[in-house]
Amino acid sequence: MQLFYGSIKEVGLENFISNKEFNEPLFTDHWKETCWKDKSLNQILQNLISSYSDTTGFEKYYIEFWTRRKADNNEVAVYEIFRDINKTYNSKLNFDEERWNQEPKITELLKLEVKLKNSDSSSVKKINIEYFEYLRNIGLHSSASNFIRYAHAVEHGITEKWDKDYLDLINTVETDSVSCENYWNWRQSAEWYTETYDNGP
């Protein structure tokens, strides 16, 4: 958990949730039957932090949230992450950034996600290919195949003719595939086999 959060911190929290989004009420219709109605992520975070040591006066959700964290034995880590998020979005003063360890592969994947989020029609294919190559280089051949198929569908539509660059990538990753026998043995035994091709359920 800390490694994942450290990777997000390295890339930048506001690349995923802007300060404006952090302070806007959540989708009112979706949350109207909950204690989150008309609350922003910021308000919910403040309540989670405050209810960590004393749940008196807080709605059932917050009590159950910390009960689950304690059962999972990760309440201290979650609390420290919440406090750091609070400092990142709410500190009016410069503060010493706490150094969080990160997982390099997750960090690179998150950087690619940010690049895709900020891409336009002239750069999206280049970034998709970069993303595909990175997944393949770290041994996630199945993920690379699934990603490029999804990326092509988003960019070109499901029924349109395949773009040649994307089709070449699919053909490339399929040469990394294992035999059908090994593939089905893997599927039946639920073992992880990174080289296998799988278009997903």
N, C-alpha and C positions, 0 to 999 in steps of 0.2 A: 504494500500500500504506500509506504513512504517513498519507495523507489519510483513508483508511478507518479506520485505527486511531485517528486523532485524533477522528473522529466517534464511535467507540465510547467513547473516554475521556470525551468531552463528556457523553454520556448516562449513563455509569457502567458499568464492567466488571461489577460485582456485580449489575447488573440482568439480566445474561445468564448469568453463572455465579457462584453464591453462594460465599462463603468455604468453606462446608461442602462443596459439590459439588467445589470446587477441591482439597480435601484428602481426598476419598473415593476408594477404589480404583475404577478403571474397571470396566465390565461384565465381570466375570471370564470368563464363558463365551465372550464374543465375542473376548477378547484372550488366551485361554489358550495359544495357540500362538505368541505373540509375546513380545518382550522387555518388553512393557508389562504383562504379567500381574501382577496384584495391585498395580500402581503407580497412584498418583493423578496427576492433571494436574500437581500441584505437583512431584512427584518427577520426572516426565518433563521438566518445564521446567528443573529444576535440572540434569539430565543434558545437556539441549540447550545450556544456557549454559556448563556446564563443558567440554563437548566442542568448543566453538567454536574455541578456540585450541590444544587438544591432545586428539586423539581416542584416545590411548593407553588401553587397557583398557576402552573403551566398545564396546557391541554394534554390529553391522554397521549397524543402522538409523540410528544417530546419525551414523556416518561418511558414509553415503549421503545423509542429509538435508543435511549441510553441503556435500557435493560438488555436489548439485543446486542449492543456493543460490548457490554460487560460479559454476556454469555459467550461472545466470540473472543473475549480477552484482548480486544483491540481499542478499548475506549480511550486510553491515554494517547495513542497514535492519532486517532480521529480528532480528539480535542486539540492536539497541537497543530494539526493541519487546519482546522477551523480557525484557530487563533491567527495562524499565518495568513490565511485568506483574508481575514478581517483587517489585519495590518496592511495588506497589499491594497485593498480597495478603500479603506477608510482613514488611513493615516494622513493627516494634514502636514506632517513634518517628515523630513528625511529620516529614515531609520536604517540601522545596520541590517542589511539583508541576511537572514539566516541561510546558511549553506545547507542545502539538501542534497543527499546522494541521488544519483539518477541512474537509469538503465539506458546505456547508449543506443540500443536498437529501438527502444520505445521513443527516445528523444528524436531520433532520425525520422521515424514514422510520423510523429506529431508535427515535425517541421514540414514534412511533405503534405500533411493535411492542411496546414496553414497556407502553404503555397497554392494548393488546389482551391481553397476557400477564396483566395485573393486573385485567382487567375481570371483571364478573360478568354474570349473565343480564339484569340491569336496564340495563346500560350498553353491552353488546357491540354492539348494532345502531348506536347513536349513534357509537361509535368506528369501526365499519366504514364508515359513511357518510362520516365525517371523513377516513378513510384514502383512500376512493374519490375524494373531491373533491380531495384533495391530489395524487394521481396524475394526475388529469385536468387540474388546473391547471398542472402542470409539463409537460404535453404527452404523458404516457404513457397514451394512451387505451386501447391494447390491454391494458396492465397493469391499468388501472382496471377494464376489463370482466372480465378473467380473475379479478381479485381478488374482485370483488363476487359473481361466480358461485360461486367457491370458498367465500367467507364464508357465502353463503346455504346452500350444501350442508352445511357444518359445523353451522350453527345450526339448520337446519330439515330436513335430510335431502334426498337426491337426488330421491326420488319424491314428496315432499309438495308441496302446492300452493304456488306462489310467493307469498311475502310481498309485499304491494303496494308498499311502499317500495323493496324491492330490485328489483322488476320495473320500477318507474319509472326507477331508475338505469340499468338495462340499456337501456331504451328511449332514455334521454337520450344515453348514450354511443354507441349505434348510429347516432344522427343525425350523429355526428362522423365516421362511416365514409367511406371513399373508395369509388369505384365498384368493382364486381367486376373490371373490366378492369385498373384501376390496382393493385388488391389482388393479383391473380395475377401481374402484371408484377413487383411488388415481391417476392412469394414466390419467383418463378423467378430473379430477379437477385440475391437475398439482400441487397438494399439495405435500410437501416433507414428505416422510414416510421412516425413516431410516432403519426400520426392513425388508422392502420388498426385495424379490429376483427379480432381473431383469438381464437378460443376455445381455441387451443393444440392441440398434437398429441393 
